[in-house]
Amino acid sequence: MNQPFKNSTYLVACLLGALSLNAHSSACEYGEVTVIPTISNTLDSLSGLGSIPLGSGGLSSDVIQIVQVTSPYLLPGGDAPISLVGGGSSGLLGGDSAFAVLPPSLTSSEACNNIGSLAATSTALSGSVRSVNTMVNGAHSRPLSRQVDIGEKTMWLAGDWGENRHHGRDDSIGMAEIGVGYNYGWAQINLSYGKTWTNQSFQLSSYADSDGDYLMLESIVPLSFYKGAFLTIGSYGHWGEVDMRRGYIGQTIILPATVVETLTASTSNADTRTWGLRARLDIEDAYSYGNTSFSPYIDASYTETKVDGYTEDGGLGPMTFDSRREEVSELRVGLNSMTPIHNSGLSWIGNIEGVYRFEGKASAVTGGVVGIYEFDLDGQQYDDAWLKAGIGIEGQLADGKASLMLNGTTEGEAMSTWIAASYQFEF
């Protein structure tokens, strides 16, 4: 499984106020946590680890232990906070490791889930990028299917719905679009408006729901130097919003010796803005085999998404996230096919393509725990290459043309499976 982040400076244990394990080292996909067993004396036992301003109040020795975290989230040599929610004690420890004074009741699985909840919720902002990817490479993956004769006008309704199960994700993604076009002869100009939505689920009842609106302007230009060659140039903008819930297991110490453990959550909302460009070369009916025609193509796109900063509300450990910018550049090489079904007015349609993403990871995630700590997380690691394939049916329906296609990908940052449907008519 891919690690959402690596080489990052962040101590999730202290930030959540809830990362303590049994007296041993435990590794999960996000890092390793080492626990020093419950101390038998007072906090004076920590004197060799650094200066600890305790403030007022004391802690009973039978409800605390020292947690040492060695993780990709921790920058060695940095200061790390001690935060006991409800315990009245906080401070800093300097040195090569970070230590937190925490109640000794969370299991290693719960601790790993807490870290994973933070990491997964941060990656949720990539949902807006996936929504735009669905729009460009879903509903607009076969631009020549929108072509009409010179001087003709066209209108269409289109939609995509699917899911993403790559790398253990649990996402559903969809879009709906209405578009119009006119063929001027030298080019057909198309204008589309649509809505997108993405629902992502994570561990500990965390989720991220994003939705947005988009506009896309597209021109399909016939190229005179080669029969059947068409250049498609498109630009698009997407404006959206992400609602997030980050669940984690928190603990409150009620002095002198009571620990209350609860599944808590912090919520947030952020605005997103996306723009992009796309260029594509199709060679329509370049060759045939039997009654099947084949149309190769090459497609390049660039997308930039900006996410506003936001601060979480509620829970025991709300955090503030800075604004960030995401860039995605992809190259696609593929082949479309069409096979008429005898005496039916319908055709089988197929597609296979290879995709290469030039960026190896998402942008860094920065921010902090309100009033306590700052962090800088490396972005989610991307798959850089994958395959996509689709099969469907297209043909006349009433006064228009309908198509239905089932698609799938081997891995990567697109949906794992989805259905694309459209209905188009001329007027």
N, C-alpha and C positions, 0 to 999 in steps of 0.2 A: 504493500500500500504506500502511496506517496505521502511524504510528510508535508503538511500544509506550510510549515515554515522551518527554517533551519538557520543556525548562526545568528540568533536573535538575542537581544538584550532585554530580558523580561522575566521577572520572578512571579510566576502565577501563584505560587504558594502563599506569599505574603499578601498579594493583591486580593485574593479571594478570602483571606483569613480562614482558610479551611483546607490545608494540605498537610495532613499528618498520617503516617502509616505505622505498621508494626515495625519492630526493631530489626530491620534489614533493608538492603537495597532492593528497589523494585524498578524495573524498566518498562516503559510503555512507549508507544511509537513517537511520543512527543519529547522524551528525555528520560533521565534516570533520577530517582529520588532516593536519597539515603537518610535514614532516620536514626538518630542517636537515642537510645532508650530513655525512658522517663528518669529525670534526675531525682536524687534522693534528698538533696539539700535545697537551698533557696536559690534565687537567681544570682547570688554571689558566685555560684559555680561557673558562671559565664565570664568571669572577670578576665580570663585569659584570651577570650575571643574578641574583645573590643569594649568600647565604652557603651553602656546601656543606660540612658536616662529613663527611669521607670515612672516618674510622676508619682501620683498618690496611689495608695492602695497596695495590697499584696496579693500574691497568688499562692494557692495551696499546692504543695509539691506533688500531690497525687493526681493532679489533673493537667499537668503540663509535661511536655517533652520538647527536646530540641530537634528541629528538622533542618537538615542540611540538603540543599538542592544543587545537583550538578546536572545541568540541562542546556540544550541549545538556546534556551531563552535567557540564560544568565551570562553576563559579561564578567569574567574573572577579574577580581580587583576592584569591582565597583561597590558602592554602598547599596545596601538593600534595607528596606523598611521592615520594622516589626509592627504589625497591626493586629491587635486583639479586639475584635468587634465586641463592644460591651464590656471589655475587661479593664478599661482605664489605663492601659499601658501602651506606649509606643516609643519608638526610637530608631536609631541606625546602628548597624554593625558594619565596620570596615574590614577589609582583608581580601584573601583570595577566594573565599566562599561566602555564600549568603546563608544566614541562619534565621529561622523564625521560631518564636515561642508559641506553640499551638497545642490545643487539646488533642490527646492521642487516640481518637476514636474513628477516623476515616479509614476505610480499607484502601488498598492499593488501587483497586478498580475504580473506586469513587474518586480518588485523587487524579487518576489518569483521565477520567471523564471530565473533571473540572478543567483540566488543561485543554482537552480536546474541544470542550464547549467554547472556550475562548478562541481557539484557533479557527474552528469551523465557522463561528459567527463572523470573524473577521473576513474569511474568504467569501462570505455571503454577498459582499459588495460586488463580486464578480458576476453575480446573477444578472445585473444590468447589461454586462458585456455579452452574456449568453443570449439574452433577449434580442439584442441587435443582430447577433450572429444568426439567430433563427430567421429574422426578417430578411437579411441579405441572402443567406444560403438556403433558405427554406422556400418561402413564397416567391422569391425572385431567383431561384436556382436554374430556371429554364426561361430566360427572357424572350427567346424567339417564339415561344408558344403564345406570346401576347401580340405578335405581329398581325397586322391586317393589311389589306390592299391600299394602294396609294389613294388618298382622298377619303378614306373611310375612318370613322370614329369607332371607338370600342370602350366598353366598361366591363369591369370584372369584380367579383367578390372572391376572396381567398382566405384560407385559414390553415394553420398548422397547430397540432397538439401532440405532445409526446412527453417522454420522461428521460431522466438522466440517471443511470445506475452505475456509471463508470466510477471506479475507486470507492465503492461503498456509498456513493451519494444517494440521496432520496429527494430528487427534484422533479417537479412537473413544470412544463414550459408551454406556453401557447401564444398565439397571435391571431388577430382578425384584421382584414384589410379590405378597403374599397379603392378602386383605381380607375382612371380614365386615360385614354390615349388617342392621338391623331397622327396619321401617317402623311407627312408633307411631301414625301417622295425622296428628298435628300436625307431625311431621317424621320423616324417615328418618335414622338415625344410622349412620355408617359408620366403621370403624376399620381402618387399613391398616398393615402392617409390610413393609418392603422393604430391598433392598440396591442400592447404586449403585456404578459404577466408571467411571473415566475414564483413558484412556491417551493421553498427549501426547508427540509426538516433535519435536525441534528440531535445529538444525544442530550439527555437531561431536559427534554421538552423545549429545546431551543428551536427557533425557526426564523426565517427571513422571507418576507413576502414583498416582491417588487412588481411595480406596474408602470406603464408609461405610454406616451403617444409619440408617433413618428410621422415624418413627411419624407418622401423619397421622390426625387426628380431623376428621370432616366431617359437617355436617348439611344436609339438603335440605328446605327448608320451603316448602310450597305457600302462595301468596299469594291471599287471597280476593278482592282488589279487581280482579283481572284473570284471566280464564280462561287456564289454561296457563302462568301465571307462577310461577316457582320461584326462591327465593333460596338460594344455596349459600354457607355460611360454613365455612371450614376453617382449622385451625391445624396446624403441623407442626414437627418437630424433626429434625435430622440431625447425626450424630456421625461424623466421618471422620478419615482419616489420608492424608498425602501423602508419597510417597517420591520424591526428586528426585536426578538426576545432571546436573551442569553440566559440559559438556566445553569445553575451550579449549586453545589452542596455547601451551605454556609453553616458556621457554628457561632454561637454566642456563649461567652463564659459569664455565668452569674456567680459572683464571688460568695463564699470561698471555694466551693467545690462542685458546682453544677454546670454541666455542659448541655446546651440545647442544640441539636442538629436538625437542620431543615433544608428542604429543597427550595431555593429562592431563585429569583430572576430579576434581571434589569432589562428595561425596554428602551428603544431608541427609534429615531426616524431621521432619514437623510435624503436630500435631493440629489439627483444625478442629471448630467447633461452629456450628450454624446453627439459627435459628428463623424462623418466618414466619407471616403471616396472609394470607388470601385471601377475597374476597367476589365473588360472581358472580350476575348476574340473567339467567335464561333465559326466553324466551317460547316454549314448546313448540308446534309446529305453528301458528305465527302466521298463515301464509297458505300457499297451495298453487298450483301451476301444473301442470295435467294430473294425473298421479298422483304428483308430487313435492311433498313438504311441506318447508317452510323454517322454521327456528327461530333467530331472532337472539339475540345475547347480548352482554353487556358484563361485563368481568372486570378486577378490580383486585387487585394483590398487592404485598406488601412482604416482603423477605427480608433478614436480617442474618446475616453470617458472620464469625466471629472465628477468626483463625489464630494459634496460639502462636508465640513466637519460637523460633529454632533457629540452630545453628551447624554449618556444613559440616565434613566430615571429609575428609582426604586431599587430594591434588593440590598444586600449587605456590602456589595463592592462595585458600585457604579463607576464607569470609566468614561473618559473623554477621548475621542478619536479625532485626529487632525484630518483636514481635507487631503485628498489624494488624486492622482491622475494615472489612468491606465491606458496603455497603448497596445494595440494588437495589429500585427501585419501578417497576412496569410497569402500563400500561393496555392492555387488549385489547378490540377490538370486532370481532365476527365473525358468521358465518352458517353453521349446520349444515343439511345437506339429507339426505333419505332418499327413495329411489325403489324401491318393491317390484319384484322380478323375478317375472314372471307364473308362477304355479303352482310355485314353487320353495321357498317359505318363507325366501327370502333377499332382501336389499335392498342396493342400492348406497347407500353413505354418502359424503358429501362435506363439506368444510370449507374456508372461506377466512376469514382474519382479518388485521387490521392491528394492529401492536404499536408502542407508544411507550414508550421507557425514559427516565425523568426524569433519571437521573444521566448526566453527560457523560463521566465517566472513573472509573476505579477509585481506591481509596485509595492514598495515597503509600506507597512502600516505603522503609524506613529501616534502617540498620544500619551495618556497617563491616567492613573487613578486620581480622582478628584482630591486635590490638596495633599497628595502623598508622594507620587512617584511618576517618572516618565519612562516610556518604553519605545523601542524601535524594532519592529518585527520584519524580517525578510518576507517577501511576498510568497504566495503559493507557487509551488513548482508546476510548470505546465508540461503536458505531453507536447512534443514538437512535431509529431507526424502520426497520421492515422488514415484509414480508408473509410470511404462512405459508399454505400450501394443502395439502390432503390428500384422497385418494380411497381407498375401500376397499369391503369387503363385510362384511355382518353377517347372522346368521340362526341358526336352530335347528340344533344339532349334538348328536345323541344326546339326553340329558336336559337339556341346557343351551343357552346362547347363546354363540356364538363370533363374534369380529370380527377382521379383519385390515385394516390401513390403512397406506398409504405416504404419508409427509409430506415436505415440503421448505420451505425458507425462502429468500428472495432474498438476504439478508445478515444481519448482526446477531450477537447473542451466543448464539443457539440453535444446535442442530445444523443442518447444511446439508441432510442427508437422513436419514431414519430410518424404520424399520418398527415399528409398534405392534400388539401382538397381545394378546387376552384371551379367557378362557373363564369364564363365569358360570353358576351354577345356584342354584335356590331349594331350601330344605329346611324 
